[in-house]
Amino acid sequence: MPPSVRTKRPSLEEVAALAGVSRATVSRVVNGAPTVDAEMKERVDRAVRELGYQPNLSARALVRNRTDTLALVVSEPDFRVFGDPFFSGIIRGVTSEAGAAGLQVVILLAQNDEDHQRIERYVRSGAADGFLLISEHAALDPLPRTVVDAGLPLVIGGRPHDTSLDVLFVDNDNVHGGRLAAERLREIGCRRIGTVAGPKDMTAGTDRLEGFRSALGDRFDPALVEHGQFTRESGEAAAARLLERAPDLDGLFAASDLMALGAITALRRAGRRVPEDVAVVGFDDNEVAASADPPLTTIRQQTVVQGRAMVRLLLAHARPDLQLAPSDAIPAAEGLTRLVLPVELVVRESA
């Protein structure tokens, strides 16, 4: 009977009867056991296709002691996750690499204490084989310790805050990126250089500021530092505060492209031209950078590659049985506990 007209879900026993094998043989085939005779496996596969049989994932997870599911936790409000190209790049990388390995991805948003409690229950339920965490905030993320205490593999996107936890991570070279931005502004002759740095509770923010500070050396002025939240609105507000203190500002590094676009809005409102009066450098090189007015000089980071590398690093430790095709774009993860991806300066018209 065609699957489309069946009134109930076919059972394991029905597959066994159609294939002329035992229920145990069907169970071994659908659970991927390698010891089944090839001719019997073909009979079972044919019966599965004919009946439209779908294995019970919960039961299979119990038998195999794994769920074939990865959980990606994003510690940000939904408007940021769905509005910032950084997150779409990470999610694309994670889902594409997991899919290539035959795994599914569950995306969990941690926006408040209630969400964190719900996710902690999810961790302890054993519903996922491993966890990926991005946008970790120092004061808000109990998840890393929860996952480690549960004995589950964890990869953090970015340098972890808690150095006492032995966790895997994949980061971009944020310190070097901040250094490249400062060096570019100095090279083109800027003398009064400020920055809209990232959040103080995120290592991406502190590392980019550290690189910027080290490259400026004795020309670094702490009074020319304002912090934003990696959003366009926060970049605009921070740049306005900088201009109030330093109207002679002639160079600005914003630690994300969205903050750079907000800063350009504030500069124009103050009557300052970009780049004639103030040169601006961003960080990310997402799709908004090239189409900005003027096109944005920025630091390129590889968000899609970062998402893919996070999955590969987790699987190298948690599922070495999965053989992934080699990739020139992703560093080999075997034997590593951390990966730091290179960044590069992309010069356009804003600086």
C-alpha positions in Angstrom: 0.0 0.0 0.0 1.5 3.4 -0.9 2.6 5.4 2.1 0.3 8.3 1.2 -2.9 6.3 1.8 -1.8 4.5 5.0 -3.8 5.4 8.1 -1.2 4.6 10.6 2.6 4.7 11.0 4.1 1.4 9.8 5.8 -0.6 12.5 9.1 -2.4 12.8 7.2 -5.7 12.7 5.5 -4.8 9.4 8.9 -4.0 7.9 10.2 -7.4 9.1 7.3 -9.3 7.7 7.6 -7.6 4.2 11.3 -8.1 4.1 11.1 -11.7 5.4 13.6 -11.2 8.2 13.4 -11.0 12.0 12.5 -7.8 13.9 16.0 -7.8 15.4 17.5 -7.7 11.9 15.4 -4.7 10.9 16.4 -3.0 14.1 20.1 -3.5 13.4 19.7 -2.2 9.9 17.8 1.0 10.8 20.3 1.7 13.6 23.3 1.4 11.3 24.8 -1.8 12.7 27.7 -2.9 10.4 27.3 -6.6 11.0 24.2 -7.2 8.8 24.5 -9.4 5.7 24.4 -7.2 2.6 21.5 -9.1 0.9 19.4 -8.9 4.1 20.2 -5.2 4.4 19.0 -4.6 0.8 15.7 -6.4 1.6 15.1 -4.3 4.7 16.0 -1.1 2.9 13.5 -2.0 0.1 10.8 -2.7 2.6 11.5 0.5 4.5 11.1 2.5 1.3 8.0 0.7 0.2 6.2 1.1 3.6 7.5 4.6 4.2 8.8 3.5 7.6 10.4 6.2 9.8 12.4 5.0 12.8 11.5 6.2 16.3 14.3 8.7 17.0 13.8 8.6 20.7 14.1 4.8 20.8 17.1 4.8 18.5 18.8 7.4 20.7 18.4 5.1 23.7 19.8 2.1 21.7 22.8 4.0 20.3 23.4 6.2 23.3 23.3 9.3 21.1 20.7 11.6 19.5 22.5 12.8 16.3 21.5 16.3 17.5 23.7 19.3 18.2 22.4 22.3 20.1 23.5 25.8 19.1 22.9 28.3 21.9 22.9 32.0 21.2 23.0 34.3 24.2 21.4 37.3 22.6 17.9 38.7 22.1 16.0 37.5 19.0 16.1 41.0 17.3 19.9 40.7 17.3 20.1 37.1 16.2 17.8 37.8 13.2 19.1 41.2 12.4 22.9 40.9 12.6 24.6 39.2 9.7 27.2 37.8 12.0 24.7 35.4 13.4 23.4 34.3 10.1 26.9 33.5 9.0 27.6 31.3 12.1 24.3 29.5 11.7 24.9 28.8 8.0 28.3 27.3 8.9 27.0 25.2 11.8 24.0 23.8 9.9 25.8 23.1 6.7 28.6 21.2 8.5 26.3 19.3 10.8 24.1 18.4 7.9 27.1 17.0 6.0 27.8 14.8 9.0 24.2 13.5 9.1 23.3 15.5 12.2 20.5 17.9 13.0 20.8 21.3 14.8 18.5 22.7 17.4 18.9 26.5 17.9 18.2 27.8 21.4 18.0 31.5 22.3 19.1 32.5 25.8 17.6 36.0 26.3 16.9 36.0 30.1 17.2 34.0 33.3 14.1 31.9 32.4 15.7 30.9 29.1 18.9 29.9 30.8 17.0 27.7 33.3 15.1 26.1 30.4 18.3 25.4 28.5 20.0 24.0 31.6 17.1 21.5 31.9 17.6 20.7 28.2 21.2 20.0 28.8 20.5 17.6 31.6 17.8 15.8 29.6 20.4 14.3 27.3 18.5 15.6 24.2 21.7 16.6 22.4 25.0 15.0 21.9 26.9 18.3 22.1 26.6 22.0 22.5 27.8 25.0 20.6 27.7 28.4 22.3 28.1 31.8 20.6 28.0 35.4 21.9 28.9 34.4 25.4 28.6 37.2 28.0 30.6 36.9 31.2 27.9 37.8 33.7 25.0 36.0 31.9 26.1 32.6 30.8 26.0 29.7 33.3 25.7 27.3 30.4 29.4 26.5 29.9 29.8 25.1 33.4 26.4 23.4 33.2 27.4 21.5 30.0 30.9 20.6 31.4 29.4 19.3 34.7 26.9 17.2 32.6 29.9 15.6 30.9 28.8 16.7 27.4 31.1 18.2 24.7 31.0 22.0 24.3 32.6 24.3 21.8 32.4 28.1 22.3 32.5 30.5 19.5 35.1 33.0 20.8 37.7 33.0 23.5 35.9 31.7 26.7 35.6 34.0 29.8 36.1 31.3 32.4 39.7 30.1 32.0 39.2 27.6 34.7 37.0 25.5 32.4 38.8 23.2 30.0 36.5 23.9 27.0 37.1 23.8 23.2 36.7 27.1 21.3 37.0 28.6 17.8 37.8 32.3 17.6 38.8 34.9 15.1 42.0 36.7 15.7 40.3 39.7 17.3 43.5 41.2 18.8 45.2 41.2 15.5 42.1 42.7 13.9 42.0 45.6 16.3 45.7 46.2 15.6 45.2 46.2 11.8 42.4 48.8 12.2 44.6 51.1 14.3 47.5 50.7 11.9 45.3 51.6 8.9 44.1 54.8 10.6 47.7 55.8 11.4 49.0 55.0 7.9 46.5 57.4 6.3 47.5 60.2 8.6 44.9 60.3 11.3 46.2 61.9 14.5 43.2 62.0 16.8 41.9 58.4 16.8 39.0 57.1 18.9 37.1 53.8 19.0 33.6 52.5 19.6 34.6 49.3 21.3 32.5 46.3 21.9 30.8 45.2 25.1 33.0 44.9 28.2 31.6 41.5 29.1 32.5 39.9 25.7 36.0 38.7 24.9 35.5 39.8 21.2 35.0 43.4 22.5 37.9 43.4 25.0 40.3 41.7 22.5 39.6 44.1 19.7 40.2 47.0 22.0 43.4 45.5 23.3 44.7 45.1 19.7 43.7 48.7 18.9 45.4 50.0 22.1 48.6 48.1 21.6 49.0 49.4 18.0 48.5 53.0 18.9 51.0 52.8 21.8 51.6 56.1 23.4 49.1 57.7 21.1 46.2 55.8 22.7 43.9 58.0 24.7 41.5 56.3 27.1 39.2 59.4 26.9 38.6 58.5 23.2 37.0 55.1 24.0 33.3 54.5 24.1 31.6 51.1 24.3 28.6 49.8 22.3 26.7 46.6 22.0 27.6 45.6 18.5 24.4 47.2 17.2 23.9 50.1 14.8 22.0 52.1 17.4 24.6 51.7 20.1 27.4 52.7 17.6 25.5 55.9 16.7 25.0 56.8 20.4 28.7 56.0 21.3 30.1 58.0 18.4 27.9 61.0 19.4 29.4 60.9 22.9 32.9 60.7 21.5 32.3 63.8 19.3 31.0 65.8 22.3 34.4 65.2 24.1 36.6 65.3 21.0 35.1 67.4 18.1 38.5 67.2 16.4 38.4 63.5 16.1 39.7 62.5 12.6 39.9 58.7 12.9 37.5 56.1 14.3 37.6 52.3 14.7 34.2 50.8 15.4 34.4 47.1 16.6 31.6 45.9 14.3 30.3 47.0 10.9 26.8 47.7 12.3 28.4 50.1 14.9 30.4 51.7 12.2 27.3 52.4 10.2 25.7 54.0 13.3 28.8 56.0 13.9 28.7 57.3 10.3 25.2 58.5 10.9 26.3 60.4 14.1 29.2 61.9 12.2 27.0 63.2 9.4 24.5 64.6 11.9 27.4 66.6 13.4 28.5 67.9 10.0 31.5 65.6 9.6 32.3 64.0 6.3 33.5 60.4 5.9 36.3 60.0 5.0 37.3 63.6 4.3 36.9 64.8 8.0 36.8 61.4 9.8 38.1 58.1 8.5 36.1 55.1 9.7 37.1 51.4 10.0 34.7 48.6 10.9 35.0 45.0 11.8 33.2 41.9 10.2 33.0 42.6 6.5 29.5 41.3 6.3 27.2 42.2 3.4 26.4 45.7 4.7 30.0 46.8 4.5 30.5 46.9 0.7 27.1 48.5 0.1 27.5 51.2 2.8 27.8 54.9 1.9 30.7 55.2 1.6 31.8 51.6 1.2 33.3 50.5 4.5 36.9 49.8 5.2 36.8 46.9 7.6 38.4 43.8 9.1 37.2 40.6 7.5 36.4 37.7 9.8 35.2 34.3 8.5 31.9 33.7 10.3 30.7 30.8 8.1 34.0 29.1 8.4 33.9 29.7 12.1 30.5 27.9 12.4 31.8 25.0 10.3 35.0 24.8 12.3 33.0 24.7 15.6 31.2 21.6 14.4 34.3 20.0 13.2 36.2 20.6 16.4 33.3 19.2 18.5 33.0 16.1 16.3 36.8 15.5 16.3 36.5 15.1 20.1 33.0 13.7 20.5 32.3 11.7 17.3 35.7 10.5 15.8 33.7 7.8 14.1 32.3 10.3 11.7 34.6 10.8 8.7 34.2 14.3 7.3 35.5 15.2 3.8 38.7 17.4 4.0 38.2 21.1 3.4 40.8 23.6 2.3 38.8 26.4 4.0 38.8 24.8 7.5 41.9 24.0 9.5 42.2 20.3 10.6 40.7 20.0 14.1 42.0 16.6 15.1 44.1 16.8 18.3 43.3 20.5 18.8 41.4 22.1 21.7 41.2 25.6 20.1 41.3 27.2 16.7 42.0 30.9 16.0 41.1 31.9 12.5 43.0 34.7 10.6 41.5 38.1 9.8 42.4 40.6 7.2 42.1 44.3 6.4 39.7 45.1 3.5 40.3 48.6 2.2 37.4 50.6 0.8 36.4 54.3 0.6 35.7 55.1 4.3 39.4 55.0 5.4 
